[in-house]
Amino acid sequence: MRPAAVQTMVPLLSDGFGNPSGSHRLAREANQVLDEAREAVAQALGAEPGDIIFTGGGTEADNLAVFGATEALGQSVVCSATEHHAVLDPTEHLGGIVVPVGPDGLLDLDAFRSVLSETENVGLVSVMTVNNETGIIQSIDAVADVLNEHAPGALLHTDAVQALNWVDVATHCRAADLISVSAHKFGGPKGVGALVARDRARLTPRFHGGGQERGRRGGTQNVAGIAAMAVAATETVQNRETEMARVGELRDQMVQQIIEGIATSCGTSTIVTASASPTTANIANLCFEGIESEALLFLLEKNDVMASAASSCSSGALEPSHVLQAMGVPREFALGSLRLSLGHTSDQADVDAAVDAVVGAVTRLTERGS
């Protein structure tokens, strides 16, 4: 978390315990904190304060957008093949249509046009702003142009959970009716998020209860977490240009040194997954031929490098990430995927440690036949 977010949150956990839905002084004080936070988050996202629905995180925001809009409209939903499961699973559950992406990870706009032309009653389209595994940035304007041409009445949702640090969401997502964000991705606390729902977006609530969030999301709000999220969002926007340049330079240096180090030490072939696409400054997705991600992560953790793989193990069978499969990454590379993420706390020492650990681990696994 950003220090300013922690400093905002801690006093509210101990002293600001009023329920913002109440009528007494402590409740009014809590409600004032919510109002100020709503204005700050709205400004960061290019929305109006009344558009903001506070949620328990990005997954809830995505679910509220997909289920809420689809149920309210009684129409079908369309999403891209590389969506986070918080969008992909609800879309499939609702019998929606999944549109392919190209090898560059970008939505296949021709296929998207065909789907819209051939499908009646499309009520919602969901295309993420930044992919969580690869960092690939989608053009929301391009998606909106096709949507307005073929299904002008449909709503456009974008999962911008990975975006705020690295993309001017207020501008980049201006064509979206619904925008999901999550506080912990930009230095706020976990378990807090928001959904932008502009005026024409109709939603059926997923949580019913006290009528909070203008009846769109019941449940007592997490005042301390929301206030911390607002501070983190404001600081993120203020520092974004500087951090993008600094972190992007570190990321590019890290990728180059890993590739060169592996080529010199063991000759293992490496794919930089998003090398042909616009990406955020923080994510590096590398795939190593003949290496298993699980073994690689184990060795990296022993060297205090906390990374993630874009593949998952189900019933003992390792399968490539659905994102990499959709992009057509060869299986022998996709099974050895590694995602390294940098952030506002990352520095040169972190990069040096990561390079040494990754090169050493890949070399060791190659030598023993992974």
Residue pairs with C-beta under 8 A, 6 or more apart in sequence:
1 9
1 184
1 187
1 188
1 189
1 228
1 232
2 187
2 188
2 231
2 232
2 235
2 236
2 344
4 231
4 232
4 235
5 187
5 188
5 189
5 228
5 229
5 231
5 232
5 235
6 228
8 224
8 227
8 228
8 231
9 189
9 224
9 225
9 227
9 228
10 224
12 33
12 223
12 224
12 227
13 224
16 26
16 29
16 30
16 33
16 223
16 224
17 26
17 30
18 24
18 25
18 26
18 27
18 28
18 29
18 30
18 31
18 223
19 27
19 30
19 220
20 27
20 30
20 31
20 33
20 34
20 220
20 221
20 223
21 27
21 31
21 210
21 212
21 220
22 28
22 30
30 223
33 223
33 226
33 227
34 54
34 221
34 223
34 226
34 227
35 49
36 227
36 230
37 226
37 227
37 229
37 230
38 49
38 52
38 54
38 230
39 49
40 230
40 231
40 233
40 234
41 47
41 52
41 181
41 194
41 229
41 230
41 233
42 48
42 49
42 51
42 52
42 196
43 170
43 234
44 164
44 169
44 170
44 233
44 234
44 236
44 237
45 52
45 160
45 164
45 169
45 170
45 173
45 179
45 181
45 194
45 196
45 233
46 169
46 170
46 171
46 173
46 174
47 170
47 179
47 196
47 198
48 198
50 214
51 196
51 197
51 198
51 199
52 194
52 195
52 196
53 61
53 64
53 194
53 195
53 196
53 197
53 213
53 214
53 216
53 217
54 192
54 193
54 194
54 213
54 217
54 221
54 222
54 226
55 61
55 64
55 192
55 193
55 194
55 195
55 217
56 191
56 192
56 193
56 222
57 182
57 183
57 184
57 190
57 191
57 192
57 193
58 84
58 86
58 159
58 161
58 180
58 181
58 182
58 185
58 193
59 86
59 182
59 193
60 193
60 206
61 161
61 180
61 181
61 182
61 193
61 194
61 195
62 84
62 86
62 87
62 90
62 126
62 157
62 159
62 161
62 180
63 86
63 90
63 206
64 195
64 203
64 205
64 206
64 216
64 217
65 87
65 124
65 126
65 157
65 178
65 180
65 195
65 197
65 203
66 77
66 79
66 87
66 90
66 91
66 94
66 124
66 126
66 157
67 90
67 94
67 204
67 206
68 203
68 204
68 205
68 206
68 216
69 77
69 123
69 124
69 155
69 157
69 178
69 201
69 202
69 203
70 76
70 77
70 94
70 96
70 123
70 124
71 204
72 202
72 203
72 204
73 123
73 124
73 155
73 202
74 121
74 123
75 121
75 122
75 123
75 124
75 154
76 94
76 95
76 96
76 97
76 119
76 120
76 121
76 122
76 123
76 124
77 90
77 91
77 94
77 96
77 97
77 122
77 123
77 124
77 125
77 126
78 91
78 96
78 97
78 98
78 99
78 112
78 115
78 116
78 119
78 122
78 124
78 125
78 126
79 87
79 88
79 91
79 96
79 97
79 98
79 99
79 125
79 126
79 127
80 98
80 99
80 100
80 101
80 107
80 126
80 127
80 128
80 138
81 88
81 98
81 99
81 100
81 101
81 322
81 326
82 101
82 105
82 128
82 131
82 133
82 134
82 136
82 322
82 323
82 326
82 327
83 91
83 126
83 127
83 128
83 159
84 128
84 132
84 159
84 161
86 159
87 126
87 128
87 157
87 159
88 98
88 322
91 97
91 98
91 126
92 98
97 115
97 119
99 107
99 108
99 111
99 112
99 115
100 108
100 111
100 326
101 107
101 108
101 326
101 327
102 108
102 327
103 276
103 327
103 328
104 136
104 274
104 276
104 277
104 327
105 131
105 134
105 136
105 273
105 274
105 277
105 323
105 326
105 327
106 136
106 138
106 139
106 277
107 127
107 138
107 142
107 143
109 142
109 143
109 146
112 143
112 146
113 146
113 149
113 150
115 122
116 122
116 146
116 147
116 150
116 151
117 150
122 151
122 154
123 153
123 154
123 155
124 154
124 155
124 156
124 157
125 143
125 147
125 151
125 154
125 155
125 156
125 157
126 156
126 157
126 158
126 159
127 138
127 140
127 143
127 156
127 157
127 158
128 138
128 158
128 159
128 160
128 161
128 162
129 137
129 138
129 140
129 158
129 159
129 160
129 162
129 163
129 167
129 169
129 172
129 173
130 136
130 137
130 138
130 160
130 161
130 162
130 163
130 166
130 167
130 280
131 138
131 162
131 323
132 161
132 162
133 273
133 283
133 285
133 310
133 321
133 323
133 324
133 337
133 339
134 273
134 274
134 277
134 279
134 283
134 285
134 310
134 323
134 327
134 339
135 162
135 166
135 274
135 279
135 280
135 282
135 283
135 284
135 285
136 274
136 277
136 278
136 279
137 163
137 167
137 172
137 277
137 278
137 279
137 280
138 158
140 156
140 158
140 172
140 173
140 174
140 175
140 176
141 172
141 174
141 175
143 156
143 175
144 156
144 175
144 176
147 154
147 156
155 177
155 178
155 200
155 201
156 175
156 176
156 177
156 178
157 176
157 177
157 178
157 179
157 180
158 173
158 176
158 178
158 179
158 180
159 180
160 167
160 169
160 173
160 179
160 180
160 181
161 180
161 181
161 182
161 185
161 193
162 185
162 280
162 283
163 169
163 172
163 173
163 181
163 280
164 181
164 185
164 186
164 233
164 236
164 237
165 185
165 186
165 236
165 240
165 243
165 244
165 280
165 282
165 343
165 344
166 240
166 244
166 280
166 281
166 282
167 280
168 240
169 179
169 181
173 179
176 196
176 198
177 197
177 198
177 200
177 201
178 195
178 196
178 197
178 198
178 201
179 195
179 196
180 193
180 194
180 195
180 196
181 193
181 194
181 195
181 196
181 233
182 192
182 193
183 189
183 190
183 192
183 193
183 194
183 225
183 228
183 229
183 232
183 233
184 190
184 191
184 192
186 232
186 233
186 236
187 232
187 235
187 236
187 343
187 344
188 225
188 228
188 229
188 231
188 232
188 233
189 224
189 225
189 228
189 229
191 222
191 225
192 222
192 225
192 226
192 228
192 229
193 229
194 229
197 203
197 216
203 216
205 215
205 216
205 217
205 218
206 217
207 217
207 218
207 219
208 218
209 218
209 219
210 218
210 219
210 220
211 218
212 218
212 219
212 220
212 221
213 221
236 344
239 344
243 281
243 344
244 281
245 281
247 281
247 282
247 342
247 343
247 344
247 346
248 281
248 282
250 342
250 346
250 347
250 348
250 350
250 351
251 281
251 282
251 283
251 284
251 340
251 342
253 351
254 284
254 340
254 342
254 351
254 354
254 355
255 272
255 284
255 286
257 351
257 355
257 359
258 270
258 286
258 354
258 355
258 358
258 359
259 270
259 272
259 286
261 355
261 358
261 359
262 268
262 270
262 288
262 358
262 359
262 362
262 363
263 270
265 359
265 362
265 363
266 362
266 363
266 366
266 367
267 366
268 288
268 289
268 290
268 291
268 362
268 363
268 366
269 288
269 289
269 333
270 286
270 287
270 288
270 289
271 286
271 287
271 289
271 329
271 333
272 284
272 285
272 286
273 285
273 286
273 287
273 324
273 327
273 329
273 337
274 283
274 285
281 342
282 341
282 342
282 343
283 339
283 340
283 341
283 342
284 339
284 340
284 341
285 310
285 337
285 338
285 339
286 337
286 338
286 340
286 358
287 324
287 329
287 333
287 334
287 336
287 337
287 338
288 296
288 333
288 336
288 338
288 362
289 332
289 333
289 336
290 332
290 336
290 366
290 369
290 370
291 335
291 336
291 362
291 365
291 366
291 370
292 318
292 335
292 336
292 365
292 370
293 309
293 310
293 311
293 318
293 335
293 336
293 337
293 338
294 309
294 313
294 318
295 365
295 370
296 309
296 336
296 338
296 358
296 361
296 362
296 365
297 307
297 308
297 309
297 338
299 357
299 360
299 361
299 364
299 365
300 306
300 307
300 357
300 358
300 361
303 353
303 356
303 357
303 360
303 361
304 353
304 357
305 353
305 354
305 357
305 358
307 338
307 339
307 340
307 341
307 354
308 338
308 339
308 341
309 321
309 337
309 338
309 339
310 320
310 321
310 323
310 324
310 334
310 337
310 338
310 339
311 318
311 319
311 320
311 321
311 324
311 334
311 335
311 337
312 318
312 319
312 321
313 319
318 335
320 329
320 331
320 334
320 335
320 337
321 334
321 337
324 334
324 337
325 334
329 337
336 370
338 358
340 354
340 358
342 350
342 351
